[in-house]
Amino acid sequence: MDLLWVLHSMLTVCMAINMEAAGSHSTFTCEPITLRMCQGLAYNSTFMPNLLNHYDQQTAALAMEPFHPMVNLECSADIRPFLCALYAPVCTEYGRVTLPCRRLCQRAKSDCYKLMDMFGLFWPDEMECSRFPDCDESYPRAIDMLPSSDATDESPLEIQRDYGFWCPRELKIQPDLGYSFMGVRDCSPPCPNMYFRKDDLLFARYFIGVISIVCLSATLFTFLTFLIDVGRFRYPERPIIFYAVCYMMVSLVFFLGFLLEDRVSCNAASPGRFRASTITQGSHNKACTLLFMTLYFFTMAGSVWWVILTITWFLAAVPKWGSEAIEKKALLFHAVAWGVPGALTITLMAMNKIEGDSMSGVCFVGLYDLMALRWFLLVPLALDVVVGVVLLLAGIAALNRVRMEIPLEKENQDKLVKFMIRIGVFSVLYLVPLLTVIGCYLYEQSYRPVWETTWVQERCRDYHIPCPLKVEQTSRPDIALFLVKYLMMLVVGIPSVFWVGSKKTCFEWASFFSGNRRKEVKASSLPTPVPKIRALTSSPSSCPTPSSLNHFHTTLMPSAFPLSLPSLLYHSLPSFPPVSPVCPPFSCAVHESRQILQEPDFTQLLLRDPNTPVVRKYTACSYRGVEEHLPHGSTLRLNEPLQHRLDSQSRHGSLQLLESQSRHSSLRDLSITAQAIHSSPGNGIHRVMEEDASKA
C-alpha cells in the first residue's frame, strides 16, 4: 500500500512541474502558482526565488518531491500549508516577505515525524522551527493579506533585484569533484566553448593543429641537429637546445589535443540525468591531468631556460667567463629550470585548478579562473621577461663596450658585430610572441567578467536562471584574439631554428645522410698518432718568420667564436714586428716541430705495419752565425736580443699561451736531435723507434 502511495506521489510531482511557467527572475514579481500541491490555498500568487533560494517553480517542485508521501497520506493538517509557505510563499506587495509561525512548524514536524522516519527522511536544517517567528497562526496570516498603509497607487508592482549567477541544472556537477564556475561551486562551464559558434571552433582547431605541426617540426630539427654534433653547442648557447626541447613538448601536446578534439577536455553529456556536456576540471580525469602537467610544465620551463640563456650570455660578456667556467654551473641551471616549473605544476594540481580547453582540446590553467590566470601565468611570464631583458641589455652593452675600447682586426670586428646582431634578432623573435601572449592574457582577464555577464544575459531564459538586473556593457570575445594567443604560444619556440640555421648545419646534415659522419666518428675513436720527426734542414729559409708564427697561431688554436669572447680577443692580437731571418736554435726547432704537427701523413702512419721500423734522419740546423751543437742532456738558452724581443711581446696573452704550449714539445724534439747527432747513428734511430713504438 505504501508503494502505491509513493508511485502516486511521483506521478503528482510530474504533473506539478509546468515547464512553460519557468522563467527568468531578475526582478521581484508576483506570478501565478503552478505547483499542484500549493493550489487551492487562501492565496494564488507567489514570487521567485522563494525563501529556500529556488529560482523557479520547476526547481521548487523537484525539491518538494520527498514530502509528497506525507502530504498525500495527510499525516498532519499543517504540513501542506507549512511546505507551501516555504516553497511557494504568498506574494502580497512591494518588498513584503512573510514567514510561517513557529507553532505551525512544530505541529507539522511532530505529527509527521514517525511517517518520515518510516520513509527514511530527515527534517531539513533550513526548515528548523527555531528559524521562524514565535507565533501561533495559520498561513497566510490575516495581517499578511491586508494592504500596507504606506502603499500607494504609485508603488511599483515589482522589486528590481539582482540575484547573481545561479548554476543551471544542466551544468551542475557532483559535489565531491570540486568544480567551480563564476564563483559557484559544483558547477562547470558548458562545452563546447560558451563564447563561439561551432564553425568558429572548428576553424580554430585546425588552425592550432597546423601551427603545432610547424612548431614541432622546427624544434625537432633543432634538437636533432644538436644530437648530430653535441660538442658544437656548448655554453653559453647550450640553453637554446633545452629551450627548443621544451617548446617541442608544448607543440606535441597541442598536436595531441588536435587529434583528441574535445574527448579529454569535456565531460560527456548525460541526457537521462539532465546533464549537458561540461568542461573538465580538476585531476579526476587522468588524461586531462597528464596533458596539463606536460603543457604547463614545459611552458614555464621554456621561459626559465630563456632567462638562463640571458644569464650565460651575461656571464660571458661582462665578467668574461669562459665556456668551462659557465658549464660548471650547469647543475644549478638545471635545478632552477626544472625545479621551479615542477613546483608550480604540483601547486596547481593540489589546488585543483586544472581546466579543459574545448577550443584546442588540451587542458591548461586560467581558462575560467581569473585568480589562477593572474598568479600562475601572468606573474611568472612577466617576471621572466623583466629579468631576461635586463640581463640581455647588460650583456649587449658589455659587448659593445668591448668593440669600442679594445682594438680588434676588421674581420673580428665584423664577427663581433654580427654576433651582437644575432643575439638581438634572436631575442626579438622570442620577446615579441611572448609579450603578445602576455597582452592577450591581460586583455582576457580584464574583459572576462563582461563576457560572462553577456553570456548569462543571452542564455538565462534557456537555462531558466535569473537574468542580470542591469547590464551596463555587453561584449563578446573575438575569435581572432584567441587565434593570436595560440599562434604566439607556439611560434615562440621557432626562433631556435634561427640560431642553428647556418651553412655548417647544412654540411653536418649532408655529411650525416651521406654516411661520412660515421667514418669520422670511427676514425676519431682510434688512438692519437705520434708525429714523425723529419730531418732538420740547414737552409736559412727553414727558420720561421713572424708571419709563419702568426699563421701557426691562428691555424692550430681553434676559435670558439662567437660564443667565447676571450677566444675572440685572443685571435685579434696584432702581428709580430719583422725580425731578422737569422734565428737561434730554439726558434728553428719550434719551426720544425710545428711543421711536423701540420704534416698530413698521420693516416699513413696509422696504417703502417707495426713491425716495420720508422727511420728518422737528423741533420744539424746551421745559421749565419756560429753553429752550436748541444751536448747530451743540455738545456737551450736564448740569446739576449731575441729574449728581449720575445719578452716585449709576452704582454699579449696569445704569445704566452703559444710559448707555454710549444716550449715543452720543442725542447723534447731538440734534445732527441742532439742525442742523435752526438751518439752513434744506430743508437739514435733505435731510441726513436722505441719511443715511436711505445706511443703508437
Secondary structure in CASP SS format (residue, H / E / C, confidence):
PFRMAT SS
TARGET T0000
AUTHOR 0000-0000-0000
METHOD secondary structure of the structure
MODEL  1
M C 1.00
D H 1.00
L H 1.00
L H 1.00
W H 1.00
V H 1.00
L H 1.00
H H 1.00
S H 1.00
M H 1.00
L H 1.00
T H 1.00
V H 1.00
C H 1.00
M H 1.00
A H 1.00
I C 1.00
N C 1.00
M H 1.00
E H 1.00
A H 1.00
A C 1.00
G C 1.00
S C 1.00
H C 1.00
S C 1.00
T E 1.00
F E 1.00
T C 1.00
C E 1.00
E E 1.00
P E 1.00
I C 1.00
T C 1.00
L C 1.00
R H 1.00
M H 1.00
C H 1.00
Q C 1.00
G C 1.00
L C 1.00
A C 1.00
Y C 1.00
N C 1.00
S E 1.00
T E 1.00
F E 1.00
M C 1.00
P C 1.00
N C 1.00
L C 1.00
L C 1.00
N C 1.00
H C 1.00
Y C 1.00
D C 1.00
Q H 1.00
Q H 1.00
T H 1.00
A H 1.00
A H 1.00
L H 1.00
A H 1.00
M C 1.00
E H 1.00
P H 1.00
F H 1.00
H H 1.00
P H 1.00
M H 1.00
V H 1.00
N H 1.00
L H 1.00
E C 1.00
C C 1.00
S C 1.00
A C 1.00
D C 1.00
I H 1.00
R H 1.00
P H 1.00
F H 1.00
L H 1.00
C H 1.00
A H 1.00
L H 1.00
Y H 1.00
A C 1.00
P C 1.00
V E 1.00
C C 1.00
T C 1.00
E C 1.00
Y C 1.00
G C 1.00
R C 1.00
V C 1.00
T C 1.00
L C 1.00
P C 1.00
C C 1.00
R H 1.00
R H 1.00
L H 1.00
C H 1.00
Q H 1.00
R H 1.00
A H 1.00
K H 1.00
S H 1.00
D H 1.00
C H 1.00
Y H 1.00
K H 1.00
L H 1.00
M H 1.00
D H 1.00
M H 1.00
F C 1.00
G C 1.00
L C 1.00
F C 1.00
W C 1.00
P C 1.00
D H 1.00
E H 1.00
M H 1.00
E C 1.00
C H 1.00
S H 1.00
R H 1.00
F C 1.00
P C 1.00
D C 1.00
C C 1.00
D C 1.00
E C 1.00
S C 1.00
Y C 1.00
P C 1.00
R C 1.00
A H 1.00
I H 1.00
D H 1.00
M H 1.00
L C 1.00
P C 1.00
S C 1.00
S C 1.00
D C 1.00
A C 1.00
T C 1.00
D C 1.00
E C 1.00
S C 1.00
P C 1.00
L C 1.00
E C 1.00
I E 1.00
Q E 1.00
R C 1.00
D C 1.00
Y C 1.00
G C 1.00
F C 1.00
W C 1.00
C C 1.00
P C 1.00
R H 1.00
E H 1.00
L H 1.00
K E 1.00
I C 1.00
Q C 1.00
P H 1.00
D H 1.00
L H 1.00
G C 1.00
Y C 1.00
S E 1.00
F E 1.00
M C 1.00
G C 1.00
V E 1.00
R E 1.00
D C 1.00
C E 1.00
S C 1.00
P C 1.00
P E 1.00
C C 1.00
P C 1.00
N C 1.00
M C 1.00
Y C 1.00
F C 1.00
R C 1.00
K H 1.00
D H 1.00
D H 1.00
L H 1.00
L H 1.00
F H 1.00
A H 1.00
R H 1.00
Y H 1.00
F H 1.00
I H 1.00
G H 1.00
V H 1.00
I H 1.00
S H 1.00
I H 1.00
V H 1.00
C H 1.00
L H 1.00
S H 1.00
A H 1.00
T H 1.00
L H 1.00
F H 1.00
T H 1.00
F H 1.00
L H 1.00
T H 1.00
F H 1.00
L H 1.00
I H 1.00
D C 1.00
V H 1.00
G H 1.00
R H 1.00
F C 1.00
R C 1.00
Y C 1.00
P C 1.00
E C 1.00
R C 1.00
P H 1.00
I H 1.00
I H 1.00
F H 1.00
Y H 1.00
A H 1.00
V H 1.00
C H 1.00
Y H 1.00
M H 1.00
M H 1.00
V H 1.00
S H 1.00
L H 1.00
V H 1.00
F H 1.00
F H 1.00
L H 1.00
G H 1.00
F H 1.00
L H 1.00
L H 1.00
E C 1.00
D C 1.00
R C 1.00
V C 1.00
S C 1.00
C E 1.00
N E 1.00
A C 1.00
A C 1.00
S E 1.00
P H 1.00
G H 1.00
R H 1.00
F C 1.00
R E 1.00
A C 1.00
S C 1.00
T E 1.00
I E 1.00
T C 1.00
Q E 1.00
G C 1.00
S C 1.00
H C 1.00
N C 1.00
K H 1.00
A H 1.00
C H 1.00
T H 1.00
L H 1.00
L H 1.00
F H 1.00
M H 1.00
T H 1.00
L H 1.00
Y H 1.00
F H 1.00
F H 1.00
T H 1.00
M H 1.00
A H 1.00
G H 1.00
S H 1.00
V H 1.00
W H 1.00
W H 1.00
V H 1.00
I H 1.00
L H 1.00
T H 1.00
I H 1.00
T H 1.00
W H 1.00
F H 1.00
L H 1.00
A H 1.00
A H 1.00
V C 1.00
P C 1.00
K C 1.00
W C 1.00
G C 1.00
S H 1.00
E H 1.00
A H 1.00
I H 1.00
E H 1.00
K C 1.00
K C 1.00
A H 1.00
L H 1.00
L H 1.00
F H 1.00
H H 1.00
A H 1.00
V H 1.00
A H 1.00
W H 1.00
G H 1.00
V H 1.00
P H 1.00
G H 1.00
A H 1.00
L H 1.00
T H 1.00
I H 1.00
T H 1.00
L H 1.00
M H 1.00
A H 1.00
M C 1.00
N C 1.00
K C 1.00
I C 1.00
E E 1.00
G E 1.00
D C 1.00
S C 1.00
M C 1.00
S C 1.00
G C 1.00
V C 1.00
C E 1.00
F E 1.00
V C 1.00
G C 1.00
L C 1.00
Y C 1.00
D C 1.00
L H 1.00
M H 1.00
A H 1.00
L H 1.00
R H 1.00
W H 1.00
F H 1.00
L H 1.00
L H 1.00
V H 1.00
P H 1.00
L H 1.00
A H 1.00
L H 1.00
D H 1.00
V H 1.00
V H 1.00
V H 1.00
G H 1.00
V H 1.00
V H 1.00
L H 1.00
L H 1.00
L H 1.00
A H 1.00
G H 1.00
I H 1.00
A H 1.00
A H 1.00
L H 1.00
N H 1.00
R H 1.00
V H 1.00
R H 1.00
M H 1.00
E H 1.00
I C 1.00
P C 1.00
L C 1.00
E C 1.00
K H 1.00
E H 1.00
N H 1.00
Q H 1.00
D H 1.00
K H 1.00
L H 1.00
V H 1.00
K H 1.00
F H 1.00
M H 1.00
I H 1.00
R H 1.00
I H 1.00
G H 1.00
V H 1.00
F H 1.00
S H 1.00
V H 1.00
L H 1.00
Y H 1.00
L H 1.00
V H 1.00
P H 1.00
L H 1.00
L H 1.00
T H 1.00
V H 1.00
I H 1.00
G H 1.00
C H 1.00
Y H 1.00
L H 1.00
Y H 1.00
E H 1.00
Q H 1.00
S H 1.00
Y H 1.00
R H 1.00
P H 1.00
V H 1.00
W H 1.00
E H 1.00
T H 1.00
T H 1.00
W H 1.00
V H 1.00
Q H 1.00
E H 1.00
R H 1.00
C H 1.00
R H 1.00
D H 1.00
Y H 1.00
H C 1.00
I C 1.00
P C 1.00
C C 1.00
P C 1.00
L C 1.00
K C 1.00
V C 1.00
E C 1.00
Q C 1.00
T C 1.00
S C 1.00
R C 1.00
P C 1.00
D C 1.00
I H 1.00
A H 1.00
L H 1.00
F H 1.00
L H 1.00
V H 1.00
K H 1.00
Y H 1.00
L H 1.00
M H 1.00
M H 1.00
L H 1.00
V H 1.00
V C 1.00
G C 1.00
I C 1.00
P H 1.00
S H 1.00
V H 1.00
F H 1.00
W H 1.00
V H 1.00
G C 1.00
S C 1.00
K H 1.00
K H 1.00
T H 1.00
C H 1.00
F H 1.00
E H 1.00
W H 1.00
A H 1.00
S H 1.00
F H 1.00
F H 1.00
S H 1.00
G C 1.00
N H 1.00
R H 1.00
R H 1.00
K H 1.00
E H 1.00
V H 1.00
K H 1.00
A H 1.00
S H 1.00
S C 1.00
L C 1.00
P C 1.00
T C 1.00
P C 1.00
V C 1.00
P C 1.00
K C 1.00
I C 1.00
R C 1.00
A C 1.00
L C 1.00
T C 1.00
S C 1.00
S C 1.00
P H 1.00
S H 1.00
S H 1.00
C C 1.00
P C 1.00
T C 1.00
P H 1.00
S H 1.00
S H 1.00
L H 1.00
N H 1.00
H H 1.00
F H 1.00
H H 1.00
T H 1.00
T H 1.00
L H 1.00
M C 1.00
P C 1.00
S C 1.00
A C 1.00
F C 1.00
P C 1.00
L C 1.00
S C 1.00
L H 1.00
P H 1.00
S H 1.00
L H 1.00
L H 1.00
Y H 1.00
H C 1.00
S C 1.00
L C 1.00
P C 1.00
S C 1.00
F C 1.00
P C 1.00
P C 1.00
V C 1.00
S C 1.00
P C 1.00
V C 1.00
C C 1.00
P C 1.00
P H 1.00
F H 1.00
S H 1.00
C H 1.00
A H 1.00
V H 1.00
H H 1.00
E H 1.00
S H 1.00
R H 1.00
Q H 1.00
I H 1.00
L H 1.00
Q C 1.00
E C 1.00
P C 1.00
D C 1.00
F H 1.00
T H 1.00
Q H 1.00
L H 1.00
L H 1.00
L H 1.00
R C 1.00
D C 1.00
P C 1.00
N C 1.00
T C 1.00
P C 1.00
V C 1.00
V C 1.00
R C 1.00
K C 1.00
Y C 1.00
T C 1.00
A C 1.00
C C 1.00
S C 1.00
Y C 1.00
R C 1.00
G C 1.00
V C 1.00
E C 1.00
E C 1.00
H C 1.00
L C 1.00
P C 1.00
H C 1.00
G C 1.00
S C 1.00
T C 1.00
L C 1.00
R C 1.00
L C 1.00
N C 1.00
E H 1.00
P H 1.00
L H 1.00
Q H 1.00
H H 1.00
R H 1.00
L H 1.00
D H 1.00
S H 1.00
Q H 1.00
S C 1.00
R C 1.00
H C 1.00
G H 1.00
S H 1.00
L H 1.00
Q H 1.00
L H 1.00
L H 1.00
E H 1.00
S H 1.00
Q H 1.00
S H 1.00
R H 1.00
H H 1.00
S H 1.00
S H 1.00
L H 1.00
R H 1.00
D H 1.00
L H 1.00
S H 1.00
I H 1.00
T H 1.00
A H 1.00
Q H 1.00
A H 1.00
I H 1.00
H H 1.00
S C 1.00
S C 1.00
P H 1.00
G H 1.00
N H 1.00
G H 1.00
I H 1.00
H H 1.00
R H 1.00
V H 1.00
M H 1.00
E H 1.00
E H 1.00
D H 1.00
A H 1.00
S H 1.00
K H 1.00
A C 1.00
END
